[in-house]
Structures are given as C-alpha cells and as structure tokens.
C-alpha cells in the first residue's frame, strides 16, 4: 500500500500538521490498518520533497496522539484505536455525517434542503439536551487555547475563554451566563473574590507533557535556545520550567510573535527554538515561513505542550456532570 499525501503549499496550516491530519484521517477511515508500517522519515522526505525535520515532527505528533508506535530499529507502525479516544469519536462522527449526506444526495436533496432539515432537527435537539457552559480565565493566551482544546473533549461542555486582563469587562457575563468558571492555580486567589458566591468556581493545575520534558532534557547544556511566543506570561511559564535543565535554561532570549522583521536575526545562531503548541494561531504566514526555513537548515523547533494535570481534569469532569445533573433535575 502506497502512502500518498497531498499537501497544500499555500495553506495556513504548517506542513507537518497537514501530514498529521492526512494520516489521522486515513487511520480513522480504515485506509491505514493496524500494523501498517509507514515509510521511514528519510523515504517520505525524499518522496514528498520536504525536510526530514518536518516529517520527523509529524511522526512525533502522531505518536503523541497515540496513532503510531515508533520502534527503534524496526520502524513506525499504525496502532489500533481505542473506541473511547476523543479523536476517534470525532472521526467516527464525521464518517456518520458523510454517510448521511450521501443518503440524502441519493434521495435527490440539494445541499440547501439538507441544511434546512438539519437545522430543524438540531433545534429540536437543543430543546431536549442542555450543555454546560464553562468559562476559562487566564492571563496567557497559549494556556487558554490549550485548556479550551482539552476541555472541549468532555461531552456537553461548551467552553469559552477570557483574558484575565479584560476580566472586569466580562464579569457580569461570567456571573450570569456560565455554569462553571475555571482558572489556573496561579490566578485563583485573584479571580475568586470577583465571582458570585452562588457560581461554581474551580481551579486547574497545568504541567508540561512528558514528551516536552524529554525533548528539552535532550538539549545540550550549552545550546543556544530561544523562545518565540505570543505573551510574556507564556515566556514566564517556559522559563520557570526550564531552569535547571542546563545553562541554556538561564540564557534564553525571547521574541513575541508580531515582530517578523526581527525574527530572522533572532533565529540566527540559535540551535533550538521553543514554541507554544498550536503556535500557528499566533504566527503570521511570514513568521511561519521563517520558522520552517530555520528547521530546514537544521534548527530544532520544540513545541512546548502542557496540559491539565490528571487530578484537575477529573475534578472538572465531575463538576460538569454535577452541573448537567442539576440542569436536568430542574
């Protein structure tokens, strides 16, 4: 079976992410079965005409998602999927929708007619099922994006994010429209007095993923490392967790997205650059191109990914269930 991946050069999505998405879709659709061996990094890079670093990064992401297993000396293999996996549920839902659309097309319905009937059905579902509206407050846009992504996997949770700097402007909305307000442990004491006592307020703790820790730990002690991110708050998180990992952890330079004219000079001489997971949401197309060129030239892009710790996640799940049960009992 040949692995044919069509990428869009002019897409806002980085090439590595496109590769992840194409393989992910092929796995969930069954086109790439369990045990299928992917081409080596070198083979796929030569076939597609892109850097080995880009392919390696894509494979690392696939392993992080639990889609592949990378066995030293043997290769990279597709893993079977757990039915409870959030990504698997999403792909199954998309497949079911595709089948429904095809059935409607076979019956002669136009896309516009489908939209009308689907909207009618969705309105009926809205009346039958409630959602738990969750507000997340933090000073760090990178953290907010990560928390929203993780919590959106919880059934019936509708997650919105709010910057701490604008909290006073949205207090009335938070205290009236949302069932659960969450903030990080860093800002809980600051947020708590502003939330109405009748409102459910929770705290989540964040921690870097093991994959991120391992990648950082592998950097040489004297490496020249920089941080490119969207906020000073994210930079502080990275610096706090990188202290003690080597001399590079104390000598890092930082540049915020939006300074594209300075980025080329900032990257010069760096061996590695730490970026927030999902940095594409903050970077301009020119900044993405410069970072991709840095990687092609042998530089290392390290995506700093952190997540809600297990205890906090279980707590939030329980609070959402409580809110849902309360809504249904009213």
Buried (B, 14 or more C-beta within 10 A) or exposed (E): EEBEBEBEEEEEEBBBBBBBBBBBBBBBEEEBEEEBBBBBBEEBBEBBEBBBBBBBBBBBBBBBBBBBBBEEEEEBBBBEBEEEBEBBBEBBEEBEEEEEBEEBEEEEBEEEEBEEEBEEEEEEEEEEEBBBBBBBBBBBBBBBBBBBEBBEBBEBBBBBBBBBEEBEEBBEEBBEEBBBBBBBEBBBEEBEEBBEEEBBBBBBBBBBBEBBBEBBEEBEEEBBBBBBBBBEBBBBBBBEBBEEBBEBBEEBEBBBBEEBEEBEEBBEEBBBBBBBBBBBEBBBEEBBEBBBEBBEEEBBBBBBBBBBBEEBBEBBBEBBBBBBEEBEEE
